[in-house]
Amino acid sequence: MYLIRLRYVDWEPLHMRFRVRPNSAEYVSKIDALMKKWNSHRNAKQHICACHFKSLLVKEGKESGTVDVWEESMCEVCLHSLLDFFERECSIVKSIEIGYAEEESQGASSSNTDECVLVHDKRVEFEDGHFENVSQFAICRFPVSRQQFDEFERRTGYKATSAGNETCAKKSENNLIMQGQIESASQPMNCISYCDAIAYCTWRLARMPTEAEWLAASIVDERIYDRHRDRHLLRDSTGRLIAAAHKDALQSLGREWTSSEHGLDSAIVRSGPQYVRTQSWRSDANREIIRKDVFDVTLGFRVIIL
């Protein structure tokens, strides 16, 4: 059995195509059962990596003798564990392909990264106590991805502010390696300046959210939680925030540009999304004023499509 990595590898979820040997019987049900068995094994070995089971979909592939599998929450460590497991447990599989070929990737990525969350009219409270009203809008659940920004550069010839900066490129690569996602086309695009984000939005006929809009989309539960008493409502057994419990939760990026400017040379960056607020929310350092030409490995953006 051998592994084939296709052009675009999305890790959330990871798409795997199992190819079985000729004349294999009941191969879909066998692979389904083995994927569930491997997930049980992985959950019992949580010290290996930080991943844990979220969701699994197994169905017969369009090509004869193939099975398509989508597994959420995977990394390179998980993948090697899975390969070893199938090598031992399943003689009918001859190869596993991960990701999408280029002709498949457009549909796969657009249906995922362009998914929007509708935010209704809302009165937004800021940390300093002032309020702003925002009108209904639809914001992308996912930040702009590497694949999306690469397409923009390829089609227009645009070069990001960080182009040629070895330090930023190395930090970005190391960050991806640590996450086991170095080949993920759906990873958020980072090392992006405010100017880069504006150029992308102009090309795509989109815009970044204002700071008030970003807060309106970021906070999906207006209750104030006690960080200790309500811990079981906020975090799972691994300590991760339970974003999946909120159907309108944005995928977290880290630090995001907003369209709100501060003077001529700077703009507002927000950290999060937070999803919920805890008792210390007014004093948490979730807001920065950053020069528009600054780029950083943790800094990206998301858009509102016009």
N, C-alpha and C positions, 0 to 999 in steps of 0.2 A: 504494500500500500504506500502511496506517495502523496505529497501535498502540492497543490498548484495554487499560486497566488495570482489572482487576476489583477487587472489594471487599477480598479478602485476597491479598496477594502474599508467598509464601514463597520465599526465595532459596536455600535449601539443602535440596532442589534447587528450581530455578525451573521452574514448570509453564508451558508455552507451548502455546497452541492455534492452529495455522495453519489459516486458512480459505482455500480455493483457489477459483479462478473456475470457473463451470459448464463441464462437459465436459472438464475437465483429465484427462489420461491418466497413469496410473502415478505419481500425485502423492506417494504414501507413499515409494516408493523414491527419488524425486527429492529430496524434502526430507531423507530420511535421508542421502543422499550429500552434499548441500550442508551439512548440519550437521557431518558429519565433515570436509569440506573447510574450513569456517570454523574448526573447532577446530584444525586443522593450522596455519591462518593465524594464529590467536590465539597458539598456542604459540611461533610464530616471532617474535611481537611482544610478548614479555613485558615490555618496558620501558613498555608502555602502562598496565598496572595489575598488581596483585599476584596476580591469579587465574591458575589453571592447570587444565588438563583433569583431571577426576576420573572422571566417568561420564556416559553418555548413553543414554537410552532413547527410541526413536521407535516409535510404533505408530498404526494407523488409529483415528481417533476414533469415538465412538458415533454422532455426527451425520454424515450424509452430507457429503462434501466437507471433512472436517476431519482434521487430524493432531495427535495429542497428543505433546508432546515434554517430557521432563524432563532438564534439564541441571544438573549439580552444579558448584558454584563459579562463580557469576556475580555481576556487579555492574552498576551503571548504565552504566559505561564499556563493559563487555562488551556490554550490551544495545544501545547505540547503534551499536557496531561491527557487531553481528549484523544490525540493521535496514538499515544501509548496504549490507552484503554482499548480503542478499536482494533489496534494491532493484535492485542491479546484475545479480545472477546469476539471478534467478527471477521471471519475469513472471506465473506462474500464481497466486502468493500475493496475495490482495487485502487480508488483514488478519492481525495476530497479536495474540491476547489473552494477557495474562500474569496468573497468579494463579488464584483461584477465586471464583466467585460465592458469595454468603452461604449458599445452600442446599447448595453443594458443600463448603464450608470445614470443616464440623463433622467429616465423615468423614475429610477430608484431614488435618486437624490432629490428631485424636485417635489415628489410626493411627500418627502420627509422634511427636508429643511425649509420648505416654503409653507409648512403647516402654520396656520394662524390661530391666534386666540382673540376672541371678541371681548373687548373691555367696554362695558356700558358707561353711560354718564356717571361721573364719580366726583366726589369732593375729597381732595387729597390733603392730608395733614403732613407738614414737614416737621423735621426734628426741632426747629426753632419755634414751633407753635403756630406758624401762619398756614393758611389754607389756600388752595387753588382749585378751581373747578375745571374739569376736562370733559370734553364731549366724546361720544362713543367713537372708538377706532378699533382697527384690527392690527395686531402686532405679530410678527413671526415668533413662534414658540422657540425656535433655535437661532443662535447667533449666525451671522454670515460665515459660511464654511470656507475651508481652504480651496475646495473645488470651485465654489462659486466665485471667489475672488480671483483665482487663477484664470477662470474663463473670461472675466472682465479684463484682466491684463492681456490675455492672448488676443482678444478681439479688438482691443483699442490701442495696444502698445504702451499702456500706462505702466509706470514703474513706481512701486510703493516707496514711501519715504525711507524705509529701512533697507531698500535694495542695496546689496553690497556691504551691508554692515555685518561683519563676521561675528561680533559679539552677540548680537541679537539672533542671528541665524543659529549659532551654537547653542544658546540658551533655549531657543525654540525646539531644536532637535533633541536636546537632553530632556526637556520637559515631556516630549512625546515618547521618548524611550522609557522614561520612568513610568508612564501610563500604559506602556505596551501597545501604543497606537501610532507607531511611526509611519505606517502606511495608510492611515485613515483619511480618506478624502472628506469625510464629514466632520472632522475635527474643526472647531472654531478657528477662524483666521485670526492670528495675533500679530504683534509687532506692527500695529496699524495706527497711524496718526489720525487726528481729526480731519486733516486735509484729504487723506486717503479715503476716509469714510464718506466725505462729501462727494468726492469724485465718483465713487462707486454708486452712490445714491442717484446722482445725476444721470449716469448711464442706465441704471436699472429703472428709472422713473419711480423712485421710492424716496423715503426720507427717514432720518433717525427720529426716535421719539424725543420730545422735550423732557426735561427732568421730571415735571409733574406727570406726564404720560408714563414715563418709565416707572415711577413709583406706583401709579395706579395699576399697572400691569404686574409689577413685582410683588405687591402685597395682595394675597388672595384670601386672607382671613383677617378681618379687622379687630378681632379680639386680642387682648394683651395677655400673653401666656406667662406663667411663672416657670422660669427655666428649670427649676428642680421639681416642683410639684407636678407639672404637666409634661415631664420629660418623655413619658411613654406615648404621649400624643404627638410629640415632635420628632422623635428619633427611634429608629429600629434597634434591634439588639446589637448591631455593629457600630452604633453611634451615628449613623447617617441620617440626615434630615429626610423625613418621609414626604418627599415632593409628590410622589405618585398618588398620594391620598387626595391631592387637589387636582382635579381634571384640567383646571386652567393655569396650572403652574408652568412658568417658563423654564427652559433648560438653563441651568446656571452656567455662567461663563467665568466670573471672577470680578473683572473690572470692565465697565462698558462706557463708551462715549455716549453722551446725549447731545442733542442739537442745541442745548441751552448754552449760550456764550457768556463769558465773564470778561467784559472789556473787549478790545479788538484782537488780542493775541491768545486768549485762553478760553477754555470751555469746561463744562461740568462733567466729571466722571463719577459714576455711581458703582458701588460694590454690591454684589448679590447675584440674582434676586434673593430677597430675604424670605418670601412666602408668608411668614407670620412675624409678629412683633413680640419681643419679650420685654420684661419690665425695664431693661436698660436701653431700650431702643433710642431714646433721645440723646444719649451720650455715646452710642456706638459710632466709630469712625467709618461711616459708609459713604462719605461725600468728599471729593477732592476737586480742586481747581488746578487744571493742567494746561500747559502751553499746547497750542494746536499742532505744533510740529514734533511733539514728543511721541515716541513709540516704545512699547515694552512687551515682553513675552506674555504678560498676563492681561494685556489690554486689547479689546476687540469691540464689536458693535453688533447690533441687530437693527432691523428696519421695519417700518410701516409701509406696506405696498400701497401706492396711490391708485 
